Amino acid sequence: EIDAEEGLAPNAAYEVSYVVEFASNAPSGCVGVGGAPGESVWLKVGASPIRPDPIREDGEVRLPIDKGNQSEGGSGAEVAGVVANGIPCEDALTEDALPYAMVTLEHTLGFTASTGDDASLWLFVGTDSGFESRT
């Protein structure tokens, strides 16, 4: 754990663990366009000394950090799990609107996260999707 008064050290390596809790209306076991709405949307967590500002290039938006692609992690981010909420598809589809459920994912990065010369370390959470509709 980091001492709030001391902060991070420049050019130092840290182990980073996440606990991410979110509400999801993506039922489990459904089929969808390009993939399932729950199991084909991966929650990724990462850490980098580079600020994860989006880069717009050739009509696409990407990160300046290797987050991997869809179900694969990269050198700066890893898959913590999927957004499926555990409610079976056949039960969820009987409702007027897709029901939400809380999802908690825990993950410790398999790489040490290093700070920059200025002791900065950016932590980020996002999704990467094979599902080709609204998440």
Backbone as a chain_set.jsonl record, in Angstrom:
{"seq": "EIDAEEGLAPNAAYEVSYVVEFASNAPSGCVGVGGAPGESVWLKVGASPIRPDPIREDGEVRLPIDKGNQSEGGSGAEVAGVVANGIPCEDALTEDALPYAMVTLEHTLGFTASTGDDASLWLFVGTDSGFESRT", "coords": {"N": [[0.831, -1.185, 0.0], [0.355, 2.305, -0.564], [1.763, 5.051, 1.064], [-0.007, 7.881, 1.78], [1.108, 10.394, 2.31], [3.76, 10.157, 1.504], [3.591, 9.295, -1.143], [4.11, 8.153, -4.555], [7.227, 6.839, -5.76], [9.687, 8.152, -8.034], [10.413, 6.439, -11.106], [9.95, 3.794, -10.168], [8.855, 0.453, -9.388], [5.658, -1.076, -9.034], [3.241, -3.292, -7.599], [-0.009, -3.77, -8.755], [-3.337, -3.922, -7.81], [-6.777, -4.476, -8.453], [-10.176, -3.846, -7.522], [-13.142, -3.895, -8.962], [-16.334, -2.691, -9.114], [-19.488, -2.763, -10.573], [-22.658, -1.923, -12.131], [-24.486, -4.018, -14.237], [-26.401, -4.629, -17.156], [-26.159, -6.689, -18.875], [-27.116, -9.741, -19.726], [-26.329, -13.188, -18.909], [-25.223, -15.738, -21.123], [-26.531, -15.057, -23.503], [-26.949, -14.59, -27.083], [-25.483, -12.588, -29.646], [-24.816, -9.884, -31.98], [-21.833, -10.338, -33.547], [-20.858, -11.339, -31.202], [-21.506, -12.357, -27.792], [-23.571, -10.258, -25.675], [-22.753, -10.087, -23.031], [-20.617, -11.944, -22.416], [-18.823, -11.383, -24.438], [-17.819, -8.913, -24.027], [-15.212, -7.475, -22.615], [-13.81, -6.576, -19.508], [-11.207, -4.477, -18.885], [-8.194, -3.77, -17.106], [-5.568, -1.555, -16.265], [-2.213, -0.122, -16.06], [0.054, 2.562, -16.316], [2.902, 4.662, -16.963], [2.396, 6.5, -18.835], [0.005, 8.891, -19.709], [-3.311, 7.892, -20.291], [-4.624, 9.151, -22.61], [-7.025, 9.437, -25.207], [-6.253, 8.745, -28.645], [-6.954, 10.022, -31.755], [-7.123, 8.674, -34.898], [-7.09, 8.092, -38.309], [-9.909, 7.833, -38.406], [-10.434, 6.259, -36.222], [-10.397, 5.592, -32.67], [-7.949, 5.233, -30.264], [-5.786, 4.006, -27.623], [-2.701, 5.305, -26.22], [-1.353, 3.223, -25.177], [-0.548, -0.203, -24.923], [-3.215, -2.128, -24.85], [-4.008, -4.544, -25.648], [-6.211, -6.713, -27.565], [-9.609, -7.169, -27.715], [-10.394, -10.184, -26.233], [-7.816, -10.568, -25.407], [-5.103, -9.453, -23.434], [-2.681, -6.751, -23.175], [0.633, -5.283, -23.126], [0.24, -3.237, -21.352], [-2.211, -3.501, -20.125], [-4.699, -5.745, -18.776], [-7.108, -8.431, -19.022], [-9.75, -8.414, -16.801], [-12.126, -9.685, -16.503], [-15.495, -10.381, -17.638], [-18.468, -8.515, -18.676], [-20.878, -9.765, -18.221], [-23.784, -10.339, -16.264], [-24.673, -12.495, -14.747], [-27.37, -13.131, -14.658], [-29.51, -15.386, -16.128], [-30.026, -15.514, -19.646], [-32.561, -16.322, -20.658], [-34.226, -15.721, -18.505], [-33.829, -12.964, -18.164], [-34.842, -11.869, -20.526], [-37.564, -11.999, -20.231], [-38.397, -9.809, -18.895], [-39.595, -6.336, -18.922], [-37.591, -4.5, -19.387], [-34.073, -4.988, -19.659], [-32.781, -6.464, -16.774], [-30.705, -5.098, -14.191], [-27.713, -6.089, -12.488], [-25.341, -6.25, -9.844], [-21.873, -6.487, -10.421], [-18.79, -7.731, -9.428], [-15.398, -7.567, -9.938], [-12.181, -8.802, -9.396], [-8.722, -8.234, -9.704], [-5.26, -8.731, -10.019], [-2.581, -7.197, -11.518], [-0.47, -8.888, -13.791], [1.989, -7.933, -14.284], [4.597, -5.729, -13.207], [3.933, -2.379, -12.487], [5.409, 0.505, -13.608], [6.513, 3.688, -12.493], [6.902, 6.999, -13.927], [9.555, 9.401, -14.665], [8.597, 11.574, -13.26], [7.245, 10.447, -11.173], [4.691, 9.639, -11.81], [1.824, 7.566, -12.255], [-0.573, 6.112, -14.103], [-3.715, 4.756, -13.634], [-6.179, 2.712, -15.104], [-9.46, 1.757, -16.256], [-11.518, -0.055, -18.441], [-13.58, -1.105, -21.244], [-13.44, -3.673, -23.739], [-14.633, -4.765, -26.748], [-16.246, -7.414, -28.528], [-18.792, -7.616, -29.147], [-21.177, -6.26, -31.255], [-22.977, -4.083, -30.806], [-24.933, -1.844, -28.759], [-23.527, -1.338, -25.561]], "CA": [[0.0, 0.0, 0.0], [1.098, 3.555, -0.699], [1.574, 6.056, 2.106], [-0.564, 9.07, 1.133], [2.001, 11.532, 2.476], [4.986, 9.936, 0.754], [3.265, 9.155, -2.553], [4.88, 7.208, -5.351], [8.608, 7.221, -6.044], [9.974, 8.166, -9.47], [11.069, 5.276, -11.706], [9.82, 2.662, -9.252], [7.903, -0.565, -9.822], [4.621, -1.364, -8.059], [2.211, -4.28, -7.895], [-1.292, -3.072, -8.776], [-4.521, -4.776, -7.707], [-8.05, -3.781, -8.647], [-11.499, -4.379, -7.233], [-14.035, -3.057, -9.757], [-17.743, -3.04, -8.916], [-20.32, -1.998, -11.501], [-23.98, -2.467, -12.448], [-24.535, -4.472, -15.623], [-27.654, -5.205, -17.645], [-25.811, -7.669, -19.905], [-27.399, -11.073, -19.184], [-25.39, -14.269, -19.211], [-25.681, -16.793, -22.018], [-27.262, -14.578, -24.683], [-26.192, -14.467, -28.325], [-25.602, -11.238, -30.179], [-24.12, -9.553, -33.212], [-20.389, -10.337, -33.349], [-20.541, -12.017, -29.947], [-22.514, -12.216, -26.737], [-23.547, -8.939, -25.043], [-22.095, -10.155, -21.73], [-19.366, -12.686, -22.436], [-17.912, -10.861, -25.474], [-17.402, -7.564, -23.631], [-14.208, -7.737, -21.591], [-13.395, -5.46, -18.678], [-9.747, -4.456, -18.812], [-7.579, -2.879, -16.127], [-4.185, -1.34, -16.639], [-1.404, 0.876, -15.376], [1.11, 3.042, -17.206], [3.413, 6.002, -16.682], [1.873, 7.354, -19.909], [-1.404, 9.248, -19.522], [-4.101, 7.162, -21.301], [-5.487, 10.023, -23.407], [-7.359, 8.834, -26.5], [-5.636, 9.257, -29.869], [-7.842, 9.87, -32.911], [-6.274, 8.451, -36.053], [-7.738, 7.363, -39.404], [-11.298, 7.563, -38.072], [-10.522, 5.374, -35.061], [-9.9, 6.106, -31.409], [-7.167, 4.21, -29.58], [-4.984, 4.477, -26.496], [-1.261, 5.281, -26.47], [-0.873, 2.126, -24.339], [-0.947, -1.505, -25.462], [-4.254, -2.747, -24.032], [-4.376, -5.805, -26.27], [-7.384, -6.641, -28.431], [-10.745, -7.967, -27.274], [-10.179, -11.067, -25.08], [-6.382, -10.643, -25.106], [-4.495, -8.283, -22.821], [-1.466, -6.258, -23.81], [1.718, -5.015, -22.185], [-0.17, -2.213, -20.39], [-3.537, -3.79, -19.553], [-5.087, -7.155, -18.771], [-8.534, -8.73, -18.885], [-10.151, -8.74, -15.427], [-13.339, -10.499, -16.581], [-16.492, -9.948, -18.619], [-19.535, -7.716, -18.081], [-22.089, -10.572, -17.997], [-24.228, -10.094, -14.881], [-25.076, -13.713, -14.046], [-28.798, -13.411, -14.838], [-29.638, -16.156, -17.368], [-30.656, -14.805, -20.759], [-33.992, -16.645, -20.768], [-34.931, -15.012, -17.431], [-33.715, -11.521, -18.401], [-35.658, -11.464, -21.678], [-38.983, -11.973, -19.869], [-38.642, -8.504, -18.265], [-39.85, -5.226, -19.849], [-36.26, -3.966, -19.684], [-33.06, -5.9, -19.135], [-32.502, -6.156, -15.372], [-29.322, -4.865, -13.779], [-27.176, -6.781, -11.316], [-23.993, -5.8, -9.521], [-20.782, -7.393, -10.769], [-17.527, -7.355, -8.812], [-14.257, -8.269, -10.511], [-10.906, -8.523, -8.732], [-7.605, -8.632, -10.558], [-3.922, -8.196, -9.777], [-1.846, -7.199, -12.777], [0.6, -9.869, -13.875], [3.238, -7.221, -14.526], [4.787, -4.609, -12.284], [3.674, -1.096, -13.127], [6.497, 1.43, -13.272], [6.248, 5.128, -12.558], [7.79, 7.77, -14.785], [10.526, 10.28, -13.999], [7.867, 12.485, -12.364], [6.546, 9.579, -10.213], [3.285, 9.458, -12.184], [1.342, 6.249, -12.65], [-1.979, 6.214, -14.476], [-4.499, 3.53, -13.529], [-7.369, 2.876, -15.933], [-10.423, 0.665, -16.386], [-12.342, 0.15, -19.629], [-14.083, -2.316, -21.888], [-13.019, -3.999, -25.1], [-15.813, -5.527, -27.107], [-16.499, -8.101, -29.787], [-20.235, -7.432, -29.339], [-21.312, -5.153, -32.179], [-24.163, -3.284, -30.55], [-24.783, -0.99, -27.59], [-23.185, -1.951, -24.287]], "C": [[0.871, 1.242, 0.0], [0.756, 4.472, 0.469], [1.145, 7.348, 1.425], [0.364, 10.274, 1.24], [3.278, 11.378, 1.653], [4.723, 9.836, -0.742], [4.111, 8.1, -3.237], [6.294, 7.742, -5.576], [8.816, 7.267, -7.554], [10.706, 6.89, -9.897], [11.083, 4.056, -10.782], [8.752, 1.709, -9.78], [6.941, -0.883, -8.685], [3.747, -2.512, -8.543], [0.879, -3.558, -7.784], [-2.422, -4.1, -8.752], [-5.769, -3.916, -7.82], [-9.192, -4.571, -8.025], [-12.449, -3.414, -7.937], [-15.45, -3.566, -9.554], [-18.578, -2.146, -9.826], [-21.662, -2.686, -11.682], [-24.004, -2.824, -13.927], [-25.93, -4.987, -15.96], [-27.391, -6.169, -18.799], [-26.024, -9.069, -19.337], [-26.349, -12.086, -19.617], [-26.026, -15.271, -20.169], [-26.499, -16.347, -23.198], [-26.355, -14.635, -25.911], [-26.409, -13.055, -28.845], [-24.809, -11.085, -31.459], [-22.62, -9.476, -32.922], [-19.947, -11.06, -32.095], [-21.642, -11.764, -28.94], [-22.425, -10.835, -26.087], [-22.868, -8.937, -23.672], [-20.721, -10.778, -21.795], [-18.381, -12.224, -23.507], [-17.59, -9.385, -25.252], [-16.505, -7.746, -22.42], [-13.885, -6.462, -20.829], [-11.885, -5.556, -18.537], [-9.294, -3.44, -17.773], [-6.112, -2.736, -16.508], [-3.51, -0.267, -15.816], [-0.251, 1.26, -16.291], [1.631, 4.388, -16.725], [2.944, 7.008, -17.738], [0.397, 7.625, -19.654], [-2.245, 8.605, -20.636], [-5.107, 8.045, -22.051], [-5.779, 9.369, -24.749], [-6.646, 9.542, -27.652], [-6.608, 8.984, -31.005], [-6.971, 9.793, -34.16], [-7.014, 7.613, -37.085], [-9.164, 6.959, -39.067], [-11.495, 6.633, -36.898], [-9.979, 6.078, -33.831], [-9.168, 4.967, -30.719], [-6.417, 4.847, -28.423], [-3.506, 4.47, -26.883], [-0.565, 4.157, -25.698], [-1.36, 0.828, -24.958], [-1.928, -2.174, -24.504], [-4.634, -4.126, -24.556], [-5.6, -5.613, -27.149], [-8.421, -7.662, -27.981], [-10.371, -8.851, -26.09], [-8.71, -11.206, -24.68], [-5.921, -9.339, -24.469], [-3.271, -7.859, -23.606], [-0.41, -5.987, -22.749], [1.338, -3.988, -21.125], [-1.51, -2.454, -19.727], [-3.84, -5.28, -19.662], [-6.597, -7.283, -18.619], [-8.808, -9.127, -17.434], [-11.377, -9.641, -15.411], [-14.243, -9.967, -17.673], [-17.617, -9.201, -17.908], [-20.84, -8.477, -17.881], [-22.475, -10.516, -16.517], [-24.726, -11.336, -14.129], [-26.564, -14.036, -14.133], [-28.957, -14.167, -16.158], [-30.449, -15.399, -18.419], [-32.167, -15.05, -20.803], [-34.812, -15.973, -19.666], [-34.957, -13.503, -17.699], [-34.656, -11.06, -19.506], [-37.154, -11.487, -21.386], [-39.37, -10.634, -19.236], [-38.948, -7.454, -19.337], [-38.537, -4.569, -20.289], [-35.248, -4.928, -19.08], [-32.711, -5.525, -17.698], [-31.001, -5.984, -15.115], [-28.981, -5.753, -12.585], [-25.769, -6.244, -11.095], [-22.994, -6.903, -9.861], [-19.529, -6.862, -10.08], [-16.427, -8.219, -9.407], [-12.997, -7.837, -9.771], [-9.784, -9.022, -9.624], [-6.322, -7.96, -10.085], [-3.16, -8.306, -11.082], [-0.693, -8.188, -12.707], [1.943, -9.242, -14.217], [3.375, -6.123, -13.472], [4.626, -3.325, -13.078], [4.746, -0.114, -12.664], [6.063, 2.871, -13.427], [7.239, 5.783, -13.513], [8.773, 8.587, -13.964], [9.859, 11.202, -12.983], [7.035, 11.73, -11.323], [5.073, 9.365, -10.562], [3.019, 8.015, -12.59], [-0.155, 6.371, -12.89], [-2.624, 4.844, -14.389], [-5.759, 3.725, -14.352], [-8.17, 1.583, -16.006], [-11.257, 0.959, -17.625], [-12.851, -1.168, -20.158], [-13.51, -2.453, -23.279], [-14.045, -5.012, -25.59], [-15.736, -6.199, -28.476], [-17.975, -8.01, -30.129], [-20.443, -6.169, -30.147], [-22.624, -4.393, -32.037], [-23.917, -2.495, -29.268], [-24.506, -1.802, -26.336], [-23.598, -0.991, -23.175]], "O": [[1.993, 1.226, 0.506], [-0.413, 4.641, 0.814], [1.869, 7.86, 0.572], [0.394, 11.101, 0.329], [3.818, 12.368, 1.158], [5.563, 10.256, -1.537], [4.744, 7.267, -2.589], [6.519, 8.953, -5.579], [8.188, 6.5, -8.283], [11.511, 6.338, -9.147], [12.102, 3.379, -10.64], [7.859, 2.111, -10.525], [7.34, -0.952, -7.523], [3.538, -2.684, -9.744], [0.654, -2.815, -6.829], [-2.458, -5.024, -9.564], [-5.808, -2.781, -7.346], [-9.176, -5.801, -8.004], [-12.55, -2.249, -7.553], [-15.734, -4.739, -9.796], [-18.401, -0.928, -9.85], [-21.795, -3.882, -11.423], [-23.591, -2.029, -14.772], [-26.559, -5.685, -15.165], [-28.281, -6.439, -19.606], [-25.206, -9.543, -18.548], [-25.59, -11.865, -20.561], [-27.204, -15.609, -20.047], [-27.12, -17.185, -23.853], [-25.134, -14.717, -25.784], [-27.405, -12.408, -28.519], [-24.207, -12.037, -31.955], [-22.186, -8.636, -32.134], [-18.763, -11.364, -31.945], [-22.596, -11.038, -29.215], [-21.33, -10.288, -25.956], [-22.449, -7.88, -23.2], [-19.755, -10.209, -21.286], [-17.22, -12.632, -23.488], [-17.146, -8.692, -26.167], [-16.963, -8.12, -21.34], [-13.708, -5.399, -21.424], [-11.351, -6.585, -18.123], [-9.919, -2.397, -17.583], [-5.494, -3.675, -17.01], [-4.133, 0.405, -14.994], [0.345, 0.411, -16.953], [0.881, 5.171, -16.141], [3.08, 8.218, -17.555], [-0.375, 6.698, -19.411], [-1.918, 8.763, -21.812], [-6.294, 7.725, -22.118], [-4.878, 8.803, -25.368], [-6.461, 10.759, -27.64], [-7.038, 7.847, -31.2], [-6.193, 10.701, -34.453], [-7.512, 6.534, -36.763], [-9.587, 5.854, -39.406], [-12.628, 6.251, -36.605], [-9.205, 7.03, -33.93], [-9.699, 3.863, -30.6], [-6.413, 6.068, -28.264], [-3.099, 3.719, -27.77], [0.66, 4.142, -25.579], [-2.479, 0.771, -25.469], [-1.528, -2.719, -23.475], [-5.485, -4.801, -23.975], [-5.984, -4.482, -27.447], [-8.141, -8.857, -27.881], [-10.054, -8.322, -25.025], [-8.4, -11.896, -23.709], [-6.301, -8.254, -24.909], [-2.872, -8.511, -24.571], [-0.549, -6.415, -21.603], [2.024, -3.866, -20.11], [-1.909, -1.687, -18.851], [-3.306, -5.978, -20.524], [-7.271, -6.366, -18.15], [-8.189, -10.048, -16.902], [-11.642, -10.297, -14.404], [-13.811, -9.196, -18.53], [-17.715, -9.246, -16.682], [-21.82, -7.894, -17.418], [-21.624, -10.627, -15.635], [-25.158, -11.224, -12.981], [-26.978, -15.118, -13.717], [-28.578, -13.646, -17.207], [-31.434, -14.732, -18.103], [-32.953, -14.117, -20.964], [-35.989, -15.682, -19.878], [-35.977, -12.846, -17.488], [-35.21, -9.964, -19.424], [-37.943, -11.036, -22.216], [-40.557, -10.359, -19.062], [-38.613, -7.639, -20.508], [-38.404, -4.137, -21.434], [-35.542, -5.607, -18.096], [-32.375, -4.37, -17.433], [-30.161, -6.635, -15.737], [-29.845, -6.113, -11.787], [-25.091, -5.837, -12.038], [-23.239, -8.085, -9.621], [-19.244, -5.666, -10.146], [-16.507, -9.447, -9.386], [-12.775, -6.647, -9.547], [-9.877, -10.093, -10.223], [-6.307, -6.765, -9.789], [-3.097, -9.378, -11.685], [-0.023, -8.304, -11.681], [2.927, -9.953, -14.418], [2.381, -5.653, -12.918], [5.122, -3.203, -14.198], [4.956, 0.068, -11.464], [5.345, 3.229, -14.36], [8.27, 5.207, -13.859], [8.823, 8.484, -12.738], [10.463, 11.57, -11.975], [6.197, 12.337, -10.657], [4.29, 8.954, -9.706], [3.865, 7.343, -13.181], [-0.912, 6.697, -11.976], [-2.145, 3.884, -14.993], [-6.357, 4.8, -14.307], [-7.643, 0.483, -15.842], [-11.663, 2.101, -17.839], [-12.583, -2.225, -19.586], [-13.142, -1.466, -23.916], [-14.299, -6.011, -24.917], [-15.23, -5.629, -29.443], [-18.374, -8.29, -31.259], [-19.941, -5.109, -29.773], [-23.296, -4.099, -33.025], [-22.799, -2.485, -28.753], [-25.154, -2.815, -26.075], [-23.408, -1.292, -21.997]]}, "num_chains": 1, "name": "protein.A"}
